[in-house]
Amino acid sequence: MARTSTFVTGFVAGVVVAASTTAIAVTGTATGTDLDSKTTTTWLTVKVADAMGTRDTITWVPTGSFASSAEERVPRYPMTAIQGRDTKELALTAVRNEQVSAQLAIASGHDLDNVEAVVGDLTGPAGAKLSGVDTQVRFVKYVPVQRSKSEVDWSATIDQVSSGKEVSGDRNPDVVGDALEERSSVDVPAYAAQPLWFTFRVPEKARPGIYRGAVRVAADGRTQATYPLTIEVADATVPDPEDYRFFLDVWAQPETIAQAHHVKLWSDKHWKLIETYSRDLASRGQKVINTTVVDNPWHHQWSLGTRESQTATPYSSMIGWAWDGDTFSFDFARWDTYVRTARRAGLGPDIGAFSMLAFQDEEHLTYVDTRTGKTVYENVDLGGDRWREAWGAFLPAFEKHLKAKGWLENTWLSFDERPMSTMTVVKDFVHEVAPAFDHRISVAGSISTESVASNLSVDWGGIDAMTKEKVAQRRAAGKTTTFYVYGSPAHPNTLSYSPAVESRMLPWISAQRNLDGFLRWSYNSWTRDPFRQPVHIFTQGDEYLVYPGKEGPMSSIRWEQLKEGIEDYELIAELREKEPGAADSDALTGALATATRNLDGRTKDVTDIETARAAVVKALTS
């Protein structure tokens, strides 16, 4: 099949529509290159050929070990000698009811058509089987790297985040492997690497022992490599996601789902898509249904004088506010539908309500004046008469509605990075007009708000001040304590070009610090097309963890690695229950230290996680 350089001209419901051209320039923002079909420039071809050491088709195991192969991103255009070509056998360890990811990669000096992989059934003790069809094979999709720097000075730059291995190309544009595309096969241009991403799912009732099978990689209609595969299943079990102890709180945005899939906002098709995305969140054990109770809660006053949302598409309120000249009234119908839809998909039980306080902006109200039918945007003073009038009407009405639905005990008033001075005003006012919410205030932000927040996710800058002793005191009082990262720090993080091992490591950090879990501010706050323009304002990947697929979310390396880190956390929690006491055992202390001894994935030994996990499983099963 002949290939030309191909560039995107449109994007419809996750399907790339392309047209041929000859060149495209990058100035500040990423281009619309169809990165799966782009041919390499001459100098890049020479570099990749040198790294391959041959013009023949080769396959390899990234990192050299199948067990740690998913902890590393494979560059589209390898620039250094490829490691892992000598690995001839694949070996994994697992426990029951978990997923295990791994990678193989392929490249050639000529175009490859219909690259695919087949995993056969694995045979274990007494003829027990692990079905090959339970293994999902996806293809790492390369996305353009947008190098423009926003006015957000604290946001990490690509040079601070990437080791230089993850990102490759000729800046026309450079690319990074992140999305995981679901398709039966893929075509690969000459002198370009293509990773194949394997997700092995071990059944809950799998018999412990060693299972043997094979993985076959094919291209151009013939087998290119066959690898013997063993999976050793230990006598331990990860709980179902709804029973995870790990408190995951990732903020989803429904508006971008409608936009990406080209459906009308709040239409039947949109609600079905919301449920699909919610199921994906539930598969990670997401504990919170995050909702909006005001319009555009993340409105931002930028340093250049503009006032606009920090997301490319603003959030809208799920609750309708109306003013008739005398009183406020509220329509909860859409909010109720969102909560019911998310719960049906397995999310919750908690419900987060954003937000009584504006994010980085003046306090304001948005409502419909029923006398004119017009939408009014009104600035108000925090704690002022108009602010008190509006929220003094809303909170009792909200409380009454939640009681009628049976949701009051699970609903939290949620706040994002608001200082203690403003949180104190809110806390006192809530106690005055709706004391039922006194102990249901959730804050992502500074540790200074610790006394206010029964659910506190502390920012990375304050994580050291959140000592194990303080966490234990909060837990004894029934309070939840997690941590979060955003465009900072550079390491560890879940950015598009963060070393893959860092997403896996984050739950280990939570376990090592005795925290309850992890929060990330955005699951899917995409631009109109994240495959063409992957950045709105912040560092690439800060604004989303998944991509829009054809009929639902397209996963990413980061999202899969985070899931597997959460599974590791569950095993650690089981070991702590097995070995109760004030202090962790020496084996667990050593495992936690190994997993987290280097937080910078650029220089981290990627086998640290597997080594630490093996120690936990050994202690758990001995």
QUIBEL-V759174 format. One record per residue. N is the residue number from 0. SS is DSSP state (~ for helix, > for strand, _ for the rest). OMEGA is omega in radians with two decimals (999 if undefined). Layout:
N;SS;OMEGA + N;SS;OMEGA
This chain:
0;_;3.13 + 1;_;3.12 + 2;_;2.97 + 3;_;3.04 + 4;_;-2.99 + 5;>;-3.09 + 6;>;-3.05 + 7;>;3.00 + 8;>;3.11 + 9;>;-3.13 + 10;>;-3.05 + 11;>;3.05 + 12;_;3.08 + 13;_;-3.11 + 14;>;3.13 + 15;>;3.05 + 16;>;-2.94 + 17;>;3.04 + 18;>;-3.09 + 19;>;3.05 + 20;_;-3.04 + 21;_;-3.10 + 22;_;3.07 + 23;_;-3.08 + 24;_;3.09 + 25;_;3.08 + 26;_;3.09 + 27;_;-3.13 + 28;_;-3.09 + 29;_;3.14 + 30;_;-3.13 + 31;_;-3.12 + 32;>;2.95 + 33;_;-2.91 + 34;_;-3.14 + 35;_;-3.05 + 36;_;-3.00 + 37;_;3.05 + 38;_;-3.07 + 39;_;3.03 + 40;_;-3.02 + 41;~;-3.09 + 42;~;3.12 + 43;~;3.10 + 44;~;3.13 + 45;~;-3.14 + 46;~;-3.12 + 47;~;3.11 + 48;~;3.10 + 49;~;3.14 + 50;~;3.13 + 51;~;-3.11 + 52;_;-3.12 + 53;_;3.01 + 54;_;3.14 + 55;_;3.08 + 56;_;3.12 + 57;>;2.97 + 58;>;3.14 + 59;>;3.12 + 60;_;3.11 + 61;~;-3.04 + 62;~;-3.12 + 63;~;-3.13 + 64;_;-3.14 + 65;~;-3.07 + 66;~;-3.12 + 67;~;-3.00 + 68;~;-3.12 + 69;~;-3.11 + 70;~;-3.06 + 71;_;3.03 + 72;_;3.11 + 73;_;3.10 + 74;_;3.09 + 75;_;-3.11 + 76;_;-3.11 + 77;_;-3.10 + 78;_;3.11 + 79;_;-3.08 + 80;_;-3.07 + 81;_;3.09 + 82;_;3.08 + 83;_;3.11 + 84;_;-3.10 + 85;_;3.11 + 86;_;-3.05 + 87;_;-3.13 + 88;>;-3.10 + 89;>;-3.13 + 90;>;3.11 + 91;>;2.96 + 92;>;-3.08 + 93;>;2.93 + 94;>;-3.11 + 95;>;3.01 + 96;_;3.09 + 97;_;3.01 + 98;>;3.10 + 99;>;-3.13 + 100;>;3.09 + 101;>;-3.10 + 102;>;2.78 + 103;>;3.12 + 104;>;-3.13 + 105;>;3.05 + 106;>;-3.12 + 107;_;3.03 + 108;_;3.05 + 109;_;3.11 + 110;_;3.09 + 111;>;3.11 + 112;>;2.99 + 113;>;3.03 + 114;>;-3.13 + 115;>;3.07 + 116;>;3.14 + 117;>;3.08 + 118;>;3.13 + 119;_;3.05 + 120;_;3.08 + 121;>;-3.10 + 122;>;-3.07 + 123;_;-3.04 + 124;~;3.09 + 125;~;3.09 + 126;~;3.11 + 127;_;-3.05 + 128;>;2.82 + 129;>;-3.03 + 130;_;3.10 + 131;~;-3.11 + 132;~;3.07 + 133;~;3.11 + 134;_;3.12 + 135;>;3.08 + 136;>;3.09 + 137;>;-3.09 + 138;>;3.10 + 139;>;-3.14 + 140;>;-3.11 + 141;>;-3.13 + 142;>;-3.14 + 143;>;3.09 + 144;_;-3.13 + 145;_;-3.00 + 146;_;-3.10 + 147;_;-3.12 + 148;_;-3.13 + 149;_;3.11 + 150;_;-3.12 + 151;_;-2.97 + 152;_;-3.10 + 153;_;-3.07 + 154;_;-3.06 + 155;_;3.10 + 156;_;-3.14 + 157;~;-3.12 + 158;~;3.08 + 159;~;-3.03 + 160;~;-3.00 + 161;_;3.07 + 162;_;-3.02 + 163;_;3.12 + 164;_;-3.05 + 165;_;-3.07 + 166;>;-3.12 + 167;>;3.11 + 168;_;-3.10 + 169;_;-3.09 + 170;_;3.13 + 171;_;-0.07 + 172;_;2.87 + 173;_;-3.08 + 174;>;3.05 + 175;>;3.09 + 176;>;-3.10 + 177;>;-3.12 + 178;>;3.12 + 179;>;-3.01 + 180;>;3.12 + 181;_;3.09 + 182;_;-3.05 + 183;_;3.14 + 184;_;-3.13 + 185;>;3.02 + 186;>;-3.07 + 187;>;3.12 + 188;_;3.13 + 189;_;3.07 + 190;_;3.02 + 191;_;3.14 + 192;_;3.06 + 193;>;3.06 + 194;>;3.02 + 195;>;-3.01 + 196;>;-3.11 + 197;>;3.01 + 198;>;3.13 + 199;>;3.12 + 200;>;-3.08 + 201;_;-3.10 + 202;_;-3.12 + 203;_;-3.08 + 204;_;3.13 + 205;_;3.13 + 206;_;3.11 + 207;_;3.12 + 208;>;-3.09 + 209;>;3.12 + 210;>;-3.09 + 211;>;3.10 + 212;>;-3.11 + 213;>;3.04 + 214;>;3.13 + 215;>;3.09 + 216;>;-3.08 + 217;>;3.04 + 218;>;-3.14 + 219;_;3.08 + 220;_;3.12 + 221;>;-3.12 + 222;>;3.09 + 223;>;3.13 + 224;>;3.01 + 225;>;-3.11 + 226;>;2.94 + 227;>;-3.10 + 228;>;2.99 + 229;>;3.02 + 230;>;3.10 + 231;>;-3.11 + 232;>;-3.13 + 233;>;-3.11 + 234;>;3.09 + 235;>;-3.05 + 236;>;2.99 + 237;_;3.14 + 238;_;3.02 + 239;_;-3.08 + 240;~;-3.13 + 241;~;3.14 + 242;~;3.10 + 243;_;3.02 + 244;_;-3.10 + 245;_;-3.12 + 246;>;3.12 + 247;>;3.13 + 248;>;3.11 + 249;>;-3.01 + 250;_;3.14 + 251;_;3.13 + 252;_;-3.08 + 253;~;-3.07 + 254;~;-3.10 + 255;~;3.08 + 256;~;3.11 + 257;~;-3.11 + 258;~;-3.08 + 259;~;-3.09 + 260;_;3.03 + 261;_;3.06 + 262;_;-3.12 + 263;_;3.13 + 264;_;3.10 + 265;_;3.04 + 266;_;3.10 + 267;~;3.12 + 268;~;3.11 + 269;~;3.14 + 270;~;3.10 + 271;~;3.10 + 272;~;3.08 + 273;~;3.12 + 274;~;3.11 + 275;~;3.11 + 276;~;3.11 + 277;~;3.08 + 278;~;3.09 + 279;~;3.07 + 280;~;3.14 + 281;~;3.14 + 282;_;3.07 + 283;_;-3.13 + 284;_;3.12 + 285;>;-3.04 + 286;_;-2.97 + 287;>;2.94 + 288;>;-3.08 + 289;>;-3.05 + 290;>;3.04 + 291;>;3.10 + 292;_;3.04 + 293;_;3.11 + 294;_;3.02 + 295;_;-3.12 + 296;_;3.12 + 297;_;2.99 + 298;>;-2.98 + 299;>;3.00 + 300;>;-3.07 + 301;_;-3.05 + 302;_;3.13 + 303;_;3.05 + 304;_;3.14 + 305;_;3.07 + 306;>;3.14 + 307;>;-3.12 + 308;>;3.05 + 309;_;3.04 + 310;_;-3.09 + 311;_;3.03 + 312;_;-3.11 + 313;_;2.95 + 314;_;3.02 + 315;_;-3.14 + 316;_;3.03 + 317;_;3.11 + 318;_;3.12 + 319;>;3.09 + 320;>;3.11 + 321;>;-3.14 + 322;>;-3.10 + 323;_;-3.10 + 324;_;3.12 + 325;_;-3.06 + 326;_;3.01 + 327;>;3.00 + 328;>;-2.97 + 329;>;3.11 + 330;>;-3.06 + 331;_;-2.97 + 332;~;-3.11 + 333;~;3.11 + 334;~;3.12 + 335;~;-3.12 + 336;~;3.13 + 337;~;3.13 + 338;~;3.14 + 339;~;-3.13 + 340;~;-3.12 + 341;~;3.13 + 342;~;3.09 + 343;~;3.13 + 344;_;3.09 + 345;_;3.13 + 346;_;3.08 + 347;_;0.28 + 348;_;-3.03 + 349;>;3.09 + 350;>;3.11 + 351;>;-3.10 + 352;>;3.12 + 353;>;-0.25 + 354;_;3.12 + 355;_;-3.12 + 356;_;3.07 + 357;_;3.12 + 358;_;3.06 + 359;_;-3.11 + 360;_;3.06 + 361;_;3.05 + 362;_;-3.10 + 363;>;3.08 + 364;>;3.00 + 365;>;-3.09 + 366;>;3.04 + 367;>;3.02 + 368;>;-3.04 + 369;_;3.12 + 370;_;-3.11 + 371;_;-3.07 + 372;_;-3.10 + 373;>;3.05 + 374;>;-3.09 + 375;>;3.02 + 376;>;-3.01 + 377;>;3.02 + 378;>;3.13 + 379;_;3.10 + 380;_;3.08 + 381;_;3.14 + 382;_;3.13 + 383;_;-3.04 + 384;~;-3.09 + 385;~;3.08 + 386;~;-3.14 + 387;~;3.13 + 388;~;-3.09 + 389;~;-3.09 + 390;~;3.04 + 391;~;3.03 + 392;~;-3.03 + 393;~;-2.98 + 394;~;3.08 + 395;~;3.11 + 396;~;3.12 + 397;~;3.13 + 398;~;3.14 + 399;~;-3.13 + 400;~;-3.13 + 401;~;3.08 + 402;~;-3.13 + 403;~;3.14 + 404;~;-3.06 + 405;_;-3.06 + 406;_;-3.02 + 407;~;-3.06 + 408;~;-3.11 + 409;~;-3.01 + 410;>;-3.08 + 411;>;2.94 + 412;>;-2.94 + 413;>;-3.07 + 414;>;-3.09 + 415;>;2.99 + 416;_;3.05 + 417;_;-3.08 + 418;_;-3.09 + 419;~;-3.12 + 420;~;3.12 + 421;~;3.12 + 422;~;3.11 + 423;~;3.09 + 424;~;-3.14 + 425;~;-3.11 + 426;~;-3.12 + 427;~;-3.12 + 428;~;3.11 + 429;~;3.13 + 430;~;-3.12 + 431;~;-2.98 + 432;~;-3.11 + 433;_;-3.06 + 434;~;3.06 + 435;~;-3.14 + 436;~;-3.08 + 437;_;-3.07 + 438;_;3.06 + 439;_;3.05 + 440;>;-3.10 + 441;>;-3.09 + 442;>;2.89 + 443;>;-3.09 + 444;>;-3.01 + 445;_;3.08 + 446;~;3.11 + 447;~;3.13 + 448;~;-3.02 + 449;_;-3.10 + 450;_;-3.11 + 451;_;-2.94 + 452;_;3.01 + 453;_;2.97 + 454;>;-3.09 + 455;>;2.94 + 456;>;-3.03 + 457;>;3.14 + 458;>;-3.05 + 459;~;-3.12 + 460;~;-3.13 + 461;~;-3.00 + 462;~;-3.13 + 463;~;3.13 + 464;~;3.08 + 465;_;-3.04 + 466;_;3.09 + 467;~;-3.14 + 468;~;3.13 + 469;~;3.10 + 470;~;-3.13 + 471;~;3.11 + 472;~;3.12 + 473;~;-3.13 + 474;~;3.13 + 475;~;3.11 + 476;_;3.12 + 477;_;-3.11 + 478;_;-3.12 + 479;>;-3.12 + 480;>;3.11 + 481;>;3.04 + 482;>;3.13 + 483;>;2.96 + 484;>;3.13 + 485;_;3.06 + 486;_;3.11 + 487;_;0.04 + 488;_;3.04 + 489;_;3.14 + 490;_;-0.08 + 491;_;-3.13 + 492;_;-3.12 + 493;_;-3.12 + 494;_;-3.03 + 495;_;-3.13 + 496;_;2.97 + 497;_;3.01 + 498;_;-2.98 + 499;_;-3.07 + 500;~;-3.06 + 501;~;3.08 + 502;~;3.09 + 503;~;-3.05 + 504;~;-3.02 + 505;~;3.07 + 506;~;3.05 + 507;~;3.08 + 508;~;3.09 + 509;~;3.13 + 510;~;-3.11 + 511;~;-3.13 + 512;_;3.10 + 513;_;3.11 + 514;_;-3.06 + 515;_;-3.10 + 516;>;-2.94 + 517;>;3.09 + 518;>;3.04 + 519;>;-2.92 + 520;_;-3.12 + 521;_;3.08 + 522;_;-2.97 + 523;>;3.10 + 524;_;-3.06 + 525;_;2.80 + 526;_;3.13 + 527;_;3.09 + 528;_;-3.09 + 529;_;3.09 + 530;_;3.11 + 531;_;3.08 + 532;_;-2.98 + 533;_;-3.06 + 534;_;2.94 + 535;_;-3.13 + 536;_;-2.94 + 537;_;-3.13 + 538;_;-3.02 + 539;_;-3.13 + 540;_;3.09 + 541;_;-3.01 + 542;_;3.13 + 543;>;3.08 + 544;_;3.10 + 545;_;3.13 + 546;>;3.05 + 547;>;3.08 + 548;_;-3.07 + 549;_;-3.09 + 550;_;-3.11 + 551;_;-3.09 + 552;>;2.93 + 553;>;-3.05 + 554;_;3.11 + 555;>;3.06 + 556;~;-3.11 + 557;~;-3.08 + 558;~;3.11 + 559;~;-3.13 + 560;~;3.08 + 561;~;3.11 + 562;~;-3.08 + 563;~;2.99 + 564;~;3.08 + 565;~;3.06 + 566;~;3.07 + 567;~;3.12 + 568;~;-3.14 + 569;~;3.09 + 570;~;3.09 + 571;~;3.12 + 572;~;3.11 + 573;~;3.13 + 574;~;3.11 + 575;~;3.09 + 576;~;3.12 + 577;~;-3.10 + 578;_;-3.07 + 579;_;3.13 + 580;_;-3.10 + 581;_;-3.07 + 582;_;3.06 + 583;_;3.06 + 584;_;3.11 + 585;~;-3.12 + 586;~;-3.13 + 587;~;3.09 + 588;~;3.12 + 589;~;3.13 + 590;~;3.13 + 591;~;3.12 + 592;~;3.13 + 593;~;-3.08 + 594;~;-3.02 + 595;_;-3.02 + 596;_;3.06 + 597;_;-3.07 + 598;_;-3.13 + 599;_;-3.07 + 600;_;3.13 + 601;_;-3.10 + 602;_;-3.11 + 603;_;2.97 + 604;_;-3.03 + 605;_;3.08 + 606;_;-3.13 + 607;~;-3.07 + 608;~;-3.13 + 609;~;3.10 + 610;~;-3.14 + 611;~;-3.14 + 612;~;3.12 + 613;~;3.12 + 614;~;3.12 + 615;~;-3.12 + 616;~;3.12 + 617;~;3.13 + 618;~;-3.10 + 619;~;-3.04 + 620;~;-3.12 + 621;_;999
